[in-house]
Amino acid sequence: MDNQFLISLTEKYGAPLYVYNADVIEHQYNRMMNAFSSVKNVKLNYAVKSNTNINVLKFLKNLGSGGDCVSVQEIKLCLAAGFDVKDISYTPNGVSFKEISEAKELGVKITLDNLSSLDKFGKAFPNAPVSLRINPHIMAGGNAKISVGHVDSKFGISHTQIEEIKKIVTENGTPVNGVHMHTGSDIKDPSAFVEAMEVLLGIARQFDTIEFIDLGSGFKVPYKDGDHATNLEELGQVLGTSFNAFCKEYGKELKLIFEPGKFLVSESGKFLAKVNVIKQTPNINFVGVDSGLNHLMRPMMYDAYHRVHNISNPNGEKQTYNVVGYICETDTFASDRELGKVSEGDIICMDNAGAYCFSMASNYNSRFKPAEVLVIKGKDYLIRERETFEDILKGQIMIDSL
């Protein structure tokens, strides 16, 4: 998507605006499937939380993806998008048993990550299969907030608690049909996946009812020039060899599952915002845009780096700016960035906006959420309307006596 095309979308749909390129999503999906082509039975379950627009879900479903859900609402979104129930996995954390029961009644695959829920599930649903989310005690990920497989993480059942697991499933007659883990996001070192695989295979050897091994995801995508990304093809060879050897040892062909989210959709997304004001101070030139942390939380929450471009003047004389939002907080998208000279009314483009941008958006400061556009083979489709003031009031109840 070139600059003029993106600018034309803001003229057509307004700004700020999320734009997703379906061709990039398809490329990433095919790249991952090809990387693990040595495995006979491999399945990608898209991590729905990264971008929940129903059209993105439908597009991935049509590519062959399943859905990885962390809430009942995400399950229902997948069903509305047309996913087969057998292709939907539910991997919650810290939810009520009522929600787990609702997910079970919907017929999806259940993965549990604590002993209490595992015991309750076995007693409530005799003979119903369940997968185990294991904590492999591995520190991996690009930020402490997205490192979820270490020993002090709230996620997963510690791999050292295998005897307690076996006691519960034996007493309740619960078949363990899979083992699962997710160590974090933005993992640069592929050895983390190799190490985690060995932990999972060690757990799988304890049961004779295993049908799949789920390695989660966390593959690193590039955010800046020269950024190191996960070597997926090399990793596919290593993990594929290990997995195939285990299947031979185990005596049957198991399914290898991954749950990519950011890897599939992050690079597909552009976030477009219009410049409201140029503010010069003794030390800094601020570019104030018509957006803020309410639309793109990642730089503020994770110190995430997003490439920023002035697509209205990409070849202009370079000047150094801080790009900031309009929220009543310090919401800095980018600091000390060289951009083509910026003027009021220019369109600023932020890359890697396909994952965890709209899905983490809010109405903070009573601002509206932007529209979303999906581009398929060069044709743009509006897939979510921009919010209005009526949306802000929806659900609120006015007390007449006040």
N, C-alpha and C positions, 0 to 999 in steps of 0.2 A: 504494500500500500504506500504510494508515494505521497509526498507532502501536499501537493495540490488536491489529491483525492481526499485526504484527511481534512483539509481545510473546507472542502466542499461539503463534507458531512456535517461540520459544525454549522455551516450556513443553512443546511437542510433541516437538521435536527436540534440545533442550538448547542450551547456549551454551558457547563462542562459536559463531557460525553465519554462513555466507555465504548471502544470499538474492538471487536474480536475478529480475527482472521481465521476462518475455518480451515483454510489450506494449511496453516501452520499446525493446527491441532491434528489434522490428518497425518501430516509429515511426522510429528512426534510419536503418534500412535504406531505408525508403521515402522518407524525406527526402532521402537522398543520391542515390537513383536519380532522384527528381524534379528535383533541382538540376542534373543533367546530362542531362535529357531531350532537350536540343537535339542530342545526339550519337546517331546512329542505332544504333551498336553499342558499348554501354558495359557493363562487367562489374565487379562488386565481388568481390574475392577476400579473404575474411576472414583477418586476420592471426592464425593459430591460437595463437601464443605468448601472446596476451593473456588467453585463457581457454580451456583445453583440454578442459573437460568434454565428453564425447561427446554429451550431450544438447543442450548449447549448439551444438555443431557440427551436429547433426541439424536443429535448429530453423532455423539459418541456411541450411543446404543446402536445406531446404524452401521458404525464401523466394526462392531462386534464386542464392544466393551460391556462389562457388567458394572454394577454400582456398589461402592463401599459407602455405607451410611453410618452416621454416629447418632442419629436421632430418628424417632418414628416419623417426624415430619419429612426428613430426607427420604425415608422409605416411600412415603406416599407421593413425593415428587417423582421418584423413579417409576413408580407404578403409573402415574399420570403421563409420564413421558413414553410409556410403552415397554419398559423393561419386563422381561419374563421374571417371575418371582424367584425362580431358581438361580438367577444371575445376580441377585441382590444379597449382599452381606451386611449384617448389622453388628458393629463393633463399638458398643457404648462404653462410657466411663463414668462411674459414680451416679448412674441414673436409678430411679426407683424400680422396684421389681414389677410394679404395675406396668411401666413402660416396656420392660423386657417381655412381659406376658403379652402385651399388645403386639409387639413385633413378632413373637412366636405365632400368634393367631393369624397374622398376615402371611405366614408361610415362608419367611426369608431364612437364610442361614444365620445362626446365632453364634457369636463369639463372646465369651465372658472373660473378665480380667480381674476377678476377685473371688476368694473362696466362699464368701457368704452367698453371693448370687449363684455360684455354681451349685452349692448345696440346695438352695431354695428351688433352683431350676429343676434339679434332679427329682426332688420330692413332688413338685407341681406337675411335671411332665415326664412321667415314667417312660423310659426307653427312647426318649427324644434325643437325637444326637446334638452335640455341642462342640464348638471349637474353643481352644484355650489360647488366650493372649498371654504370652510369656514375656516377662521382663528379663532380658539377657544380661543385664548389668554391664552395658556397654555405653560409654559416653561418646556420643557422636551428634553432629549437627552444627549449623552455622551460628547458633545463638543459644544461650542457656534456656530461653523460653521455648525453644523448639527442639530441645534435646530431651527425649522422652523414654529412653531405654536404659538410663543409668540406675544404679542401685537405690537412689533416694527419690526416684520418680514416682508419681502417683499411679502411673500406668502399668498394667500387667501384673501377673502373678510371678513372683520371683522363681527363677529356675531352680533355686535351692529348696523350694517347697513342693517338690515333686511327690514326696511321700504323702503329704496332706492331700494333694490332688488325687492321687490314686485311691486313698482311703475313701474320699467323698464319692468319686464316680463308681467305685466298687460297691459301696453300701447302697447307692441309689440305682444301680444298674444303668448308668448313663454312658452311652457309647461316645468316645472322643473321636470325632471324625476329622479333626484338623488341628494344627498348631500354627500360631500366628505371632508375629512380632512387628514392632515399628520402633526404630531406634531414634528417629529424629528427621529433620529436614535440612536441606543444603549440605548433605554429607559429601565432603571432598574425597575422603580416603576410602577407596573401595574395600580395603581390608575389614572395615566395620561390617559390611554385608557378609563377607566370607566367615568372619568370626561368629556372627549371629546365626548364620546358616548351620554351623556346626553345633551351636547350642540347641537350635530347634530340632535338628536331626537326632540329637541325643535324647530329647524329650519324646520325639515320635517313636523311638525304639521301645519305649515303655508301654506302648499300646498296640494292639493288633487290629484296630478298627480305623486307622488313619486313611483318609481319602485325599487330603491335600496339605501342602505346606505353603503358608502365606508369609512372604517376606516383607510385606508392607511396601514402603517406598522411601522417599527422602533424597532422590537423586538431585544432584546440584545442577542448576541451570545458570548460565552466565548472566550477570547483571551489569558488568562494566567491561570495557575493552581489556583484553588480556585475562579476563576472569577464568579461573580454573573450573571446569565442569567435570562431572562424573564421566569416565571413559566407559560408556555403556556397552560398547562392543566387546572390549576386553573383559569386563565384568560378566557379560553374558556367557563367554567361553568358560570362565572359571566356575561360575555358579552352575552352569549347565552340566559340566563334567561331574561336579560333586553331586548334584541332584540325580542325574542319571545313574550314577554308581549306587546311590542309596536305594533307588527304586529296584535295582537289580538285587541288592541285598535284602530289601524288604519283601520282595517276591511278588510285587504287582506295580502297575503303572499308576503313579500318583499324579495329581494335578499340581502345578506350580503356579501360585497366584502372586501378583503384585498389585499395589493400590496407589498408582501414580495420580497425583492431582496437579500440583504446581508444574511438574515435568511436562504434562500434556497441554496445559492452557496458559501458563504464565507468559511465554514469549508471543502468544497470539494476540495479546492485549495491548492497546494504546489508550492512555487517558489524556484527553484533550481539555485544556482549560484556557480561558481568555484572560489577557492581562488587563487588570483594572487600573493599576497605578504603578508608576516608577517612583520610588522614594530613595533619595540620596541622603545619606548621613555622612558624618566626617570619616567613617571607616568602611561603610558598606553601601553598595547599591542593591536595594531590595526590588524584586519583581513581585508585586502582589497580584495574585490570580483569583478568579471567581470560584475558588474551591478551598478545601482545607483537609484537616485530619478526619473530617466526617465523610470524606469520599475516598481517601487513600491514607489509611492508618499506618501502613507498614514502616515508613521512615521514622515515625514517632514512637511506635511500639517496639520495633526490632532494630532500630538504627539501620534499616535496610537502604541500600543504594539502588536508585533507579536512574537510568540515563535520562537526561532532560535535553530537549532540543527546542529552539525557536524555529518552528517550521514556516513561519511567515517571513523570516529573513535568515535562512540557514547559511548563506554565504556572506553575510554582512561582517563588518569589522568586529573582531572578537572583543568582548568586554566581560568582566568578572561580576557575577551576581549571586545573591542568595534568593532562591525562589521560595516564597512563603504564601500561606493561605490567609483567608479572611475570618478564621475562627478566633474567638476571644481566648486563645491559648497561644503558646509558642508552637506554631505548626509549620516547621520548616521542611519543605520537600527536598531541597538541595542547597548546599553551601559551597561557596567559592567555585562556581561552575562558569566556564567560558562559553558564552552564547553569542550568536550573531546579534548585533546591537538591537535591544528590545525597545519597542514602542508600545504605548497603550493601544489595546485592541488586537495585538498580535496573539497568535495561537501557540501556546506552549504544549509540547507533547512529552509525556512521560511513558517510558517503555516498561515492559514486564507488568502490565496491568490486568492480565487475564486471570490471575489467581489471587485470592484473599484481598481483593480491592472492593468490588461491589458487595461481596458476601460479608465484609466487615464494616460496611458503610452504616451510618446512623443519621438521625435527624438532629444531632447536637446543634445548638443555637437556633433550633427550629428551621433549619435549612432543608431544602428539598433534596431527595436523592435524584441523581441524573438519569437520563435515558441510557439504554444499551442498544448497540447496533451489532449485528453479525454480518460479516461479509463472506459470501460463498461464491467462489469462482468469479470474483470481481463485482458481484451484485450485492448491494447493501439492503439489509432487512432490519426494520425497527423491531426489536424483540422485547423491549420494555419501555413504556411511556415515562416521560419525566413526571415526577410527582407534582401535585398542586396543593394549594392551601387546604383543600377539602381532605386530602390525605393526612395532613397534620392533625386535623380535628377528628378524623375517623376513630371511633372507639371511645372518645372522651364523652362524658355525660355531664351536661350542665345542670347544676342544682338550681332550681327555679327560685328558691327562697334567698339566694345570695344576691 
